[in-house]
Amino acid sequence: MSESEWRLRAPANLVSKRAVLLWTLRAAIFWAVVAGAQAVVLLVVDGAPRWLRVTIVVTAVVGVVHTIVMPRWRYRVHRWETTADAVFTRSGWVTQEWRLAPISRIQTVDTARGPLQQLLRLSTITVTTASAQGPLKIEGLDAEVAARVVDELAATTQATPGDAT
């Protein structure tokens, strides 16, 4: 692989469009729990402070904005790509992370599917390397695409000489 191909660059592939729904549901559940806890305190505690009403309104506004903006923004940012020589990822939304892992450094390739991911037929691939930065994660992939990528990476890493350290 030439030196110009090793540079960090925008990976070619988008995650599944269903990832937007996954991130929206996660955010909505989180903010519903936060606002619900505040509402319970307001309803249960006699003489609850007036500022608690303000915090519920602020929580609701921030929650709605976050739930609408974050998933779409993340979808525009999240990219991934695998080549015969490396795995490239870009993730985040406010803080963005670009990662490149040479195939020769890959130690394990795993998939995970939480309940919402299973419902939406999505998966997360985790590529563990010898890097101190930790594993690369590709979240929001179609489950069939993820299975294919894991199989391809497993075959490629088996055929690559070296001890992944």
C-alpha positions in Angstrom: 0.0 0.0 0.0 1.4 3.4 -0.9 2.0 6.1 1.7 -0.8 8.2 0.4 -3.3 5.4 0.9 -2.3 5.1 4.6 -3.3 8.6 5.4 -6.5 9.2 7.3 -9.2 9.9 4.9 -13.0 9.9 4.8 -14.0 6.2 4.6 -16.2 5.4 1.6 -19.2 3.6 3.3 -22.1 5.1 5.2 -23.7 3.1 8.0 -27.3 1.9 7.6 -30.0 4.5 7.4 -31.7 2.6 10.2 -28.9 3.8 12.5 -30.7 7.2 12.6 -33.7 5.5 14.1 -31.5 3.6 16.6 -29.7 6.7 17.8 -33.1 8.6 17.9 -34.7 5.8 20.0 -31.7 5.7 22.4 -31.7 9.5 22.9 -35.5 9.6 23.3 -35.3 6.8 26.0 -32.5 8.6 27.8 -34.3 11.9 27.9 -37.6 10.3 28.9 -35.9 8.7 31.9 -34.3 12.0 32.9 -37.5 14.0 32.5 -39.5 11.2 34.1 -37.3 11.2 37.2 -37.7 14.9 37.6 -41.4 14.7 37.1 -41.7 11.9 39.8 -39.8 14.1 42.3 -42.0 17.1 41.4 -45.2 15.0 41.9 -44.1 13.0 45.0 -42.2 15.5 47.1 -44.4 17.9 49.0 -43.1 21.4 48.6 -40.8 20.6 45.7 -38.7 23.6 44.8 -40.0 25.9 42.1 -36.7 25.6 40.1 -37.5 22.0 39.5 -40.3 23.0 37.1 -37.7 25.1 35.2 -35.3 22.1 35.0 -38.1 19.9 33.6 -38.8 22.4 30.9 -35.1 22.8 30.1 -34.6 19.0 30.1 -37.6 18.7 27.7 -36.3 21.4 25.3 -32.7 20.0 25.3 -34.0 16.5 25.0 -36.1 17.2 22.0 -33.3 19.2 20.2 -30.8 16.5 21.0 -33.1 13.7 19.8 -33.8 15.5 16.5 -30.3 16.8 15.7 -27.8 14.3 17.0 -28.9 11.2 15.0 -29.0 13.0 11.7 -25.6 14.7 12.4 -24.0 11.4 13.4 -25.3 9.7 10.2 -23.6 12.3 8.1 -20.3 11.8 10.0 -20.2 8.0 10.6 -18.3 6.3 7.8 -16.3 3.0 7.5 -14.3 1.1 5.0 -12.2 -2.0 4.9 -9.5 -2.7 2.3 -7.1 -5.5 1.9 -4.6 -3.5 4.0 -6.6 -1.5 6.6 -9.8 -0.7 8.4 -10.9 3.0 8.3 -13.5 4.5 10.6 -14.9 8.0 11.3 -17.4 8.4 14.1 -18.8 11.0 16.5 -20.8 14.1 16.0 -19.6 17.0 18.1 -16.2 15.4 18.7 -15.2 13.4 15.7 -12.7 10.5 15.7 -10.9 9.3 12.6 -9.1 5.9 12.9 -7.1 3.6 10.7 -6.0 0.1 11.7 -3.6 -1.9 9.5 -4.9 -5.4 8.9 -1.6 -6.8 10.3 -2.4 -5.2 13.7 -5.9 -6.7 14.0 -6.2 -9.1 16.9 -9.9 -9.8 17.0 -13.1 -8.9 15.2 -16.4 -9.1 17.1 -20.0 -8.2 16.5 -22.6 -7.0 19.1 -26.3 -6.5 18.9 -28.3 -5.0 21.7 -32.1 -5.3 21.9 -32.7 -2.2 19.8 -30.2 -3.2 17.3 -31.8 -6.7 17.0 -35.2 -5.1 16.5 -33.8 -2.8 13.8 -31.6 -5.6 12.2 -28.4 -3.7 13.0 -25.0 -4.6 14.4 -21.8 -3.1 15.8 -18.4 -4.4 14.7 -15.5 -4.1 17.1 -12.0 -4.4 15.7 -9.5 -4.9 18.4 -5.9 -4.1 17.7 -2.6 -3.8 19.6 -3.2 0.0 19.8 -3.3 1.8 23.1 -6.2 3.9 21.6 -8.5 0.8 22.0 -10.7 -0.9 19.5 -12.3 0.6 16.4 -16.1 0.4 16.4 -18.4 0.5 13.4 -21.9 1.1 14.8 -25.1 1.0 12.9 -24.3 -1.5 10.2 -27.0 -3.7 8.6 -26.7 -7.1 10.3 -26.1 -8.9 7.0 -23.4 -6.4 5.9 -21.7 -6.7 9.4 -21.7 -10.5 9.1 -20.1 -10.3 5.7 -17.5 -7.7 6.8 -16.5 -9.8 9.8 -16.1 -12.9 7.6 -14.0 -10.9 5.1 -11.8 -9.4 7.9 -11.3 -12.8 9.5 -10.2 -14.3 6.2 -7.9 -11.3 5.5 -6.3 -11.3 8.9 -5.7 -15.1 8.7 -3.9 -14.6 5.4 -1.8 -11.7 6.7 1.6 -12.5 8.1 2.6 -11.2 11.5 1.5 -11.5 15.1 -0.8 -8.4 15.3 1.4 -6.7 18.0 
